Amino acid sequence: MMPPRQKQKPAAERDAVERFAAGLAAVAGPGWQRAHYGVAVSGGPDSMALLWLMISLLPGQVRAATVDHGLRAESADEARMVAGFCAREHIPHSILHPARPISGSLQAAARTERYRLLDQWRAAHALDHIVTAHHADDQLETMIMRLNRSSGVGGLAGVRARNGAVLRPLLGWRRDELVALALDADLPIVDDPSNSDTRFDRARLRKALKSQAIIDPQAAARAAVNLAEADAAIDWAVEAAIASWPDARDRAVIRDHGYPAELFRRIVVRRLQANDQRLALRGHTLDGVIAAMKSGRRAMVGALLIDAAQGGGNGSMWRISAAPRRKRAPGP
């Protein structure tokens, strides 16, 4: 017997799936059609549209997960809504919960915990990738927020289309396109009120951007790709510069042969992190360290010291060492 014919999708939906396939192939790389994917689904129109695109393109190769941080009373119902949709569509689905309540800077802490839980889930189910629904409007918001923080090339590149196992194939799509797709496909959706809560910087910025027509989010997303490529090129130049040193394998050595400022900043960070992976040095703090180094003063970063050294040849040279442990004051 012939298998039953699948219902044909309308032309607009077929075009959307084809467009999405090209984007997924670009970020996932060779073998993307054989890979297995986990989709992060909050229940909002963006992530529901992403899930619909994934199952339309790669049925049987997709799982879904919803992270319920427990920060709002409605979040449990929203997670169950996604679970119900997945059950009807025969998509394996999991609801993930943090082991401890989220504290501190809520949005930043929730984001960190969300990716940690998703990566654990991905590993447990032997999935190749996690796919998220970040789009061009999200990218523009990120770029402007980082511009306001005086970020450099790496920060202004925004969220990356690929970051380890995380893929973001929708960075060229607008939010309105995804909402329209979700409505046309008659998908159940929820509206997270935190997205419009003006206590949060991103929500205030999102509200401001809705009324502007000067900046094109899709053009900004393409600019972010260019900046990401420039960022990777600078990192490549840093590796090449360090590899050219006669003592490149000595992680205590920092050299400067007249490198451009941004190259030298990254050399300093790279060498410090080779001695202490926990260091996160940037902005004014990094500039202060480099100013001390170039003026011949000792610089202290965390538990590390940087001192000028002999043997720089045609350039300058410094050595990194561990700061002496402070003696504890004697007890009474």
Number of C-alpha atoms within 10 A of each C-alpha: 3 4 5 6 6 6 6 8 12 8 9 11 16 15 12 14 19 14 14 20 19 11 19 20 14 14 18 21 10 10 8 17 14 10 14 18 25 28 26 24 25 25 25 19 25 25 22 27 25 24 26 17 22 23 17 15 17 16 13 14 17 22 24 24 24 25 22 21 19 14 13 11 8 13 19 16 12 20 22 16 17 24 22 15 16 18 12 8 11 12 19 15 22 18 16 17 15 15 9 9 10 16 11 8 8 12 14 12 12 20 11 11 19 19 15 13 17 21 18 12 19 22 11 9 13 12 18 17 22 26 27 22 26 23 24 23 23 20 24 27 20 19 22 16 18 17 15 9 12 12 16 15 19 19 19 24 25 25 22 19 25 16 11 9 14 22 23 21 25 23 27 21 21 18 20 12 15 21 19 14 22 23 14 12 14 9 17 16 20 18 12 15 10 13 13 15 13 13 9 13 11 20 17 14 17 17 14 10 16 9 8 9 8 7 10 13 23 18 13 20 24 16 17 26 19 14 19 21 15 15 18 14 12 17 17 11 15 20 16 11 18 19 12 9 15 8 13 15 10 12 15 17 21 27 25 21 14 11 14 9 10 12 17 19 19 19 22 20 16 21 20 26 15 14 16 15 10 10 16 12 19 15 12 9 12 17 13 12 20 19 13 16 19 15 9 14 14 14 19 17 17 14 13 16 17 25 18 20 15 9 11 14 10 9 11 17 19 22 17 21 16 15 13 9 7 6 6 6 6 5 4 3
